[in-house]
Amino acid sequence: MTRKITEIFHSGELEAQELFNNKTSWSERSISSVNNLYKESIDEDKAFFIEGREFFFISTSDNNGNCDCSFRGAEDNHEGIQQPSVLVKDHKTIIFPDYSGNKMYNSLGNIIVNPNIGMLFIDFPSALRLRVNGHAQIINAENEYQEIWSTAKRLVKVTVNQVFWNCKKRIPKSV
């Protein structure tokens, strides 16, 4: 499916492209490149990459646009075995656990009033990063995922709207 530029970029992004990078801004002429970059679902390679990360970052905002960025990482279960940090359930669904924390519930509170979420997955050794944008929903941890995340207090289900590899520049390589 070929989407129009205005279906991929919002008006602010298009204006910024025109203002700050007019020689190489995306245009209707380069729509095939944009459509190849931005996907609406997770393929097998991206799922493998996502599930291979021990941690990732999420970004949420409240209904007034006040933002919050949080680190999400794996935790050991009751037997001392590390639980996965995230699960790709299908090509449109990601599930991740919510563990006990500082009890401020910044991210979860934002999700309650505004389900939009951004997720950033980084592999430092290969300097790869993948971005996922979607809609989040808080779900009960006492269900079929209890075996996967025995110490989770609750889970977050993300319905994917957009997924794409991001620029490798300035990612510090580490081992």
Secondary structure, 3 states (H helix, E strand, C coil): CCCCHHHHCCHHHHHHHHHHCCCCCCCHHHHHHHHHHCECCCCHHHHHHHHCCCEEEEEEECCCCCEEEEEEECCECCCCCECCCCEEEECCEEEEEECCCCCCCHHHHHHHHCCEEEEEEEECCCCEEEEEEEEEEEEECCCCCCCCCCCCCEEEEEEEEEEEEECCCCCCCCC
